[in-house]
Amino acid sequence: MQDRGPNGMIMNRAQFLRLLGASAAATMMPVAMGSGLSAMAQESELVVGISSDINTLDPQMSPSDVFRHTIRSTVFEALVYINPETLKADPMLADSWEIAPDGLTATFKLKPGVTWHDGSPFTAADVVYSLKRVQDKNVGSPFAPQLVALSNVEALDDHTVKLTLANPVPGLLTNLAVIQIVKEANVPQINTAPIGTGPFKFASWAPGDRIRVERYAEHRNAPQVGAIEWRIVPDSQARLAGMQDGTLHMVALVDGKDVIQAQGAGIGVLQTKPYILYENFNINTKRAPFDDKRVRQALAHAFDRETYAKTVWFGFARPTINPVPPEMATYLQESATMYPYDLDKAAALLAEAGFTKDNPLKMEILTIQGFDTLKSMALILQDNLNRLGHQVTVRELEVTVWLDRVLHKPDYDITTDNFNTGPEDPASMFNSPNLAPAANVNQWNPEGYADLVQRAGAELDPAKQIELYQQLQKLILEEMPQITVNHLPLFFLSTEGAKALVIGPSGIDDYTKVVP
């Protein structure tokens, strides 16, 4: 599902003073360089502003951007980590691996000496449990599509795990990079007191206020900073003020206007490559009249992606209708000219579907509090359609309410959203909660789609794989189950010491070298 200025929400005076008056807890402390950390470094605290809250502490149940860049990146770990420079898998909980020549088995040697935050040893049994739990239909993990080809997982000994696959999966390591390993005995308490193996251990979560993790000194790559506290500050101007007065050391997932303001104020900006994320409208294809592709195609023509990129994202965004970025070998070149902004075309398609000024299309667009660009998207589409005589409303929801309405118990027409592109491998994108055949936000799974996704993900010949993924793009662009708007980098505002943050393409960040 997987993520970004004012959203109309006003902080009350107490909230604003609490944010700006927290400097004692956010005092900047020096880090001693050399072989060890000073006591001051261990006690130091990184304070990060975020726009919205999380809805669970279970890493196998939340695909949200805020969760990925907080708890998932610090408390938990996966077998591998996608290196943002190479887009290849680096060891994490796995020390090494061997994939059979036929691609049907993969054997992982685990890092020795790893412990859970309660001090108990991490073993192969934890990996077996975690992968099976993600696959369990009764659990309902949104990451289950990443393991669709996994037919068996077994522990050969305490530090060796063998995966057996129903078919070759060229993107296996990419898929495993988003599957965090959990401790079976902790699962009954994981939503309130999670235990992981990561460089930080969970400390506390005050819903709607803050999330806190603390340094796990026994980690093999112990962090430089003693603690991280993410403060939920919905108003972008308050987040910027926190950076200016030093009560915040970093702001995560900011918008284009925040970048412009930060640059003018001399605040540092961290930026990923320009294709990590895409913004989109998800469409409930099970609900009439959005089960008619003519209506969905009309909506695609009714949104001005070029103007949105220039005016809302200040040129940082690249307008597109295709979720697959041009940097990927599988990109469909002809998609660059598809679905231009054309209100006449939109009106004609809606008229074909039975909607005119005399019989207007009535719909509601949902959007998430704290994500100002997404709200702007909703308002732009609303204005364009209403100019054609239709009746469109926009409703802004707190993130946990939005998750219930969109993901858990689908009850919506259209919603704004954003997702990671998975630039390391196209299978990651087509197995995401946005596009996975068996379970996607759009509830879209036409005949032949699942088979095509499976064949593309299992194809070892690069030329044939490109052909299959381009067939998938053509199908999506014809059926338009979701409307892609742009490709984006991720932006964080940061102090000089916080610039050591490594932002991962799969949404897993490395905070271990960060200092306030």
N, C-alpha and C positions, 0 to 999 in steps of 0.2 A: 503494500500500500503505500511502499512503501511511500513529501516532506517539504511555508516559508514566509509589513509595516502598518498605519493604524487600522484596527479592525472595528472601530466604533466602541470598543470597551473602554471605560474610564476607571482607573484604579482609585479606590477611595484613599483618603488622606492617611489612614493608618497603614494601609498596604504600602503606599509610596514611601512613608517615613521609615517603615521597617526595612524596605529595600535599601534606602540611601543611608540608613543609620547602622548598617551592619558592618561597618569598617573594622571594628575590633576583631570580628571573626574572620575577616578577610585580609588581615595585615599581610603585606608582602614581606617574605622572609628569604634571606639569601641561602643558596645551596652550596655546600662545600664541595669543591671539585677534588677528584682523586679517587682512591680506592674505596672509600666509605662515605656514608652520609652523616652529616652533622646532626645533632639533636634538633637543631632549629629546622633543618630540612625535613626531618621526620614529622615534626609538628606543624609544618606549613600546610596551607589549605588553598586549593584552587576553587574559586567561586565562579560558576558559569550560569549565565542567564539563558533560559529556554522559554519558548512561547506557550507551551501547553504541557499538560501532565501526561503520565503514562496510565495504563489501565490494568496492568498486571505486572508481576515480577517474574513470571514464568517465561524463560527465553524461548521455549518451544511453542508458545501460544501467541506471541505478539510480533507482527511484522512491521509495526509502526516505526517511523523515522526517529521519533524522540526516544523510543526504547532502544533502538539499535545504537544510537550515539551516546547512551548513558549506561544502563545496566548490562546490556548485551556486550558492550565493548570493554567492560571493566571487571565485572564479577564472574562472568562465564567465559569459557573457551571452547573452540571447536578442534577437530583433528588437525586442520590446516588453516592457513591465513593467506588471503590473496594479496600479494605484493602490489602496491599501487603503481610502482614503476615498471614492473615486468608483466603484470597481470597474470602471473604464474603463482602456483601454490607454494608457499613456504611452510616448513614444519611449525606446528603449534603444540598440541598434545601428542601428535604423532611425531616421532623422531625421524622415521624414514618409511618408505612404502615401496611395494613392488606390484605392478599390475601385469598379469599374465599376458603373453603374446596374443591370445585369442580375446582378451578384454573381458573375460567372464569371471575372473576372480581378482581380488586386490587384497594384499596382506599388509597390515600396518604394524610396525614396531613402535610401541609407545615410549614416551620419554620416561626414564627412571627417576624415582625420587619425588614425583609430583604428589602433592597432598591436597585434600579438600580443606576448606577454611576451618573446619572443625578439627583438623589435625589427622584425620583418617587417610589411609593411602588411596590414591586413585589407581584403578586397575582396569583390565580389559572388560571385566564384567559391567563396569559403568558404561562403557561404550556400547556394548551389546544391549543393555537395558534402554539406553537413550535412543538408539536408532529404532528399536522395536516400538518404543513409546510413540515416536513421531509417526510411525506407520499405522498405529492402532486407530482404527476408524472411530472407536468409542471416545478417544481423546480428542480427535478433531483438530489436529495441528495443521495450521496453514502451510507448514513446510513439508507435509507428506508428499506432494508431487515431486519434490527433489529426490525422493527415494523410491519412485514408482518401479524401477527396475531391480531393486534389491530383493532377492528371493530368500536369502539367508545371511545371518551374521552370527559368528561364533567366536568364543575366546579359545585360542589354542593353548595359551598359558596366561599368566597374570599380566604380561606385557606384549601380547601378540593378539591381534584381531584379524579374522578373515571374513571378507565380504564376498558373497556369491551373487552374481547378477544374472538376470534372465536374458539379457542381451548386452552387447558392448555399450558403454556409456562414455564417449570421449570427454564429456564434461563432468565426470564423476567427482574430481577434486573440487571443482567449482561448486557443485551441489553440496558437498560435505562441509564447505567453508561456512555455510549459513546454518548448520545444525549444531547448536550448542549442546555440550554434554552435561547432563544433570545427575545428581546423586539420588538413587531410588529411595533411600530412607528419608530424604528431605522433601520428596514430592508432596506429601500431605500438608507441609507448611510452606511450600515454595512461593505461594502468592503473597506471603507476609514476611517470611524470614528465609530468603534463598541462600543456599550454600553453593559456592562454585569453586573453581580452581584458579581463577584469574588473578591478576596482580593487585586487585582491590577486593576487599570483602564488604558485603552489604552492612550498613550501619543503621539507617532509618529511612522511612518514607512517610512524610506528612502529606497526604493527598491534597492537591490544589496549592501546595506551598513549596515543598522542597524534597529533594532526594539526596541522600548522603552515602558515600562509600569511603572506606579507610584503607590505608596501605596494608597489604599483606606481606609482612617482612620475610616470610619463608618462601615467597615466590622466587623462581629461578631468575627472574628479571624484575627484581623489586623496584617499585616506582621511586622517582625522585621526590615526589610530593607526598605529604602525609595523609591528605584527604582531598576528596572532590565533593563539592556541594553544588547541585544544580538547583537554581531557584526559579520557580515558575513565575514569570513576569509577562503577562499577555501583551502589554503595551510596548510597542517597539521604541517609542521615545524614552520610556523609563529604562529600557535595556541600554540604550545609547548613553543616557545620563549616568548609568552605573559604570560604564566603561570610562567615561570622562572623569568621574570623581574617585575612581579606584575601588569602588565596592564590588565591582565585577572585574574578573581578569579575562573573561572570554564570554562571547555570546554565540550560541550555536545556531546554524541554519537560518541565516539572515537573508533579507530580500535585497533587490537591487538598489532601492532608495536608501537602505541602511548602509550599503557599501559606499554609495556616493557621499553620504553624510559623514561616515567614518573617515573616509579619505580626506575630506575637507577639514576634519578635526584632528588629523594626524594620528588616527587610531589604526593599528595594524590590521590587515585583512589576510586571512588564509583562503586559498582558492584551489579547488581540484581542477582536473581536466574538464573540458566543456561538454562532456557527454555522460556524466555519472547519473543524471536524474532526468526524468521527464514529467511534466505536468499534464494532466488530462481530465476529461470528464468521463466518469464511469456511468454507464447507462443500464438500468434494470431491464434487460431484454425479455424478462418473463412477464412484464407488466404492459398491458395495452395502453397507448398505441405504440409503445417503444419496442414492441415485438415486430414492428413493420420497419424493414431496413430503409425505406424511403424517408421515414421520419428521422431516423438516425443520420442518414446522409444529408438531409436538410439542415440538421443542427451543425454538422461539420462545415457546411457552406456558410452558416450564419455567424461564425466566429472569425474575427479578423486577427489572425495570428501574428501577422507582420506588425501591425500597429500595437498590439499588446506587448510584443517583445521590445519595441522601441520606447513606449511610454511608461510601462509598468516595470520592466526589467532594465531600462536604460541601455539597451543594446547588449546586455550580458547573456541573454537567452538567444537561442537559434530556433526560429520558428520552423515547425515541421508537422506533418500529419502522420508520420511513421515513427512508432516507438523505437525501431531499430536505428541506431545512429550510423552515419556514413563511415565512421572509423572502422566498423565491423565488415569483414569480408562478405558477409551474407546480405549486406544492405541492398535494397531494391532501388536502383538509380531512378527509375521512372516515377517513383513516388514523390520526387521533389516538386513536381508540378501538379499534383493531384489535389482536389478540393480547395481551389482558391476561394477567397472571400467573395461571395456573390449572393446578395440578398434576393435578387430576382430568381436565381436558381433555387434558393432555399424555399421561396414562396411557391414556386412551381411544383417542387417535390411534395411540399405539405398539401398543396391543393390536390395532387394525385392521390394522396392518402386520405383526403376528405376534410382537410382543415383550411378554412378561409376566414376572412374577417367576419363573415356571417356565422361561421361555426369554428370559433377559435380553438387552437390548441391550448389546453390548460395544463400547466405543469409546475412543479416545485423543484428548485435547485438547492441541494444541501451543501453547506460548506462548513469548515472547522474554525472555531475561534482561535485566534493567534496566528493564523496563516493568511496574511493580508493579500498576497498575490492571488491566492486561490479565491478569496472573496472578490477581488477585482475581476477575475475570470467570470465568476458567476454573474456579477452585475453587468458586465459587457454583453454576455449572451442574453441576459434578461432584456436589456435595453434594445438590442437588435431585433429580437423576436417580437417584443411589444410594439415596436415601430411598424411591424408588419400586421398588427392588429390582433396578436395573440395575447394570452393572459399568463404571464410567467411571474412567479414569486421566488424570492431567495430567503432561505432560512439558515441562520448561523447557529451551530450547535457546539456545545462543549464536547471535547474529544471523546469522553467515555460514552456519552449519549449518541454521538455520531457513530461510534464503533458498533453499538447495539443496532442502530437503524440500518447500517450499511452491511456490516460483516456478519454479525451474529444472528440477527433475525431480519433479513432484508425487507425493508418497508420504505421504499424511496422511488422516485422517478429518475433523477439524475443527481450526481454529486461530483464536486471537484475532488481531485486527489493528486498524488504524485507517487512515482515508483522509481526504483533503481533500474537502470537499463541492463545491468549484468554484462558490462563490456568484455569481461574475461571469457564469456562463452554464451552463445545464443540460447542454449538449452536452459540456462538460468532464467532468462526472461520468459520463455514459454512454459516454464514450470513455476512461475511466480504466482502469488495470489491474484494477480491481475489477469493472467492469460492461461493458467493451467486448465486443461479441459474439464477435469472432474470437479473442480472447485475454484471458480473465479468470481470476482466481485460482480461482474456483469451477468452471471448465471447464463453464460453463452457457451454452448457446446454442440454445434451443428454436426450432422452426419459426416463422418470422415475426418473431422478435426483432430480427435484424439489419436487416430491412427497416423495421421500426418506428423503430429508432434512427436509421437513415439519413433517413427521412422527417421525423422530428422535428427533426433537426439542420439540414435544408435548408429548413424551412418559414419563409417570410418573414412570413406573417400572424400577429400575436401571439395572437389568439384560437384559431386552428387549432393553433398551436404548443403552447399550453397544453393543448388537448385531447389532442394526441398524447403529450405527456409525462405526462399523467395516465393515459393508457392504459398507458404503460410502468410507471408506479408500481403500477397494479392488477395487472399481470402479475407483477411482482417480488414483490408482497405475497401473491399467490396461490401462486406457485411457491416462494418463500422460499429462493432459492439462497444467500443470506447473511442473517444475523440482525443487523439494526441495533440498537444498544443506547442510543445517546444522541447529542446534538449538544454540541459543546464549544468553548470558546475555547482558544487556546494560551496557556500561561503560561511566562514566563521570570523568574528572579530576577536582580536587577541592582543594581549600585552606581549612584550618581546620574549619573555620566558615561556609563554604559552604557545609560541610559534613552533615549538618542538612537537606539537601534536601531529601525528600521522593519520590522515583521513583515508580510510580504506575504501576501495570501489564497491565492495560488497556490504558497506555500511558498518564494518567493524573497524574501530579506530584504536590507535595505540597511544595511550596517555602516559606511558611509563617514563618518558624523558621530559615531560612537561613540568615547569615550575611556575609559580605565580609571577 
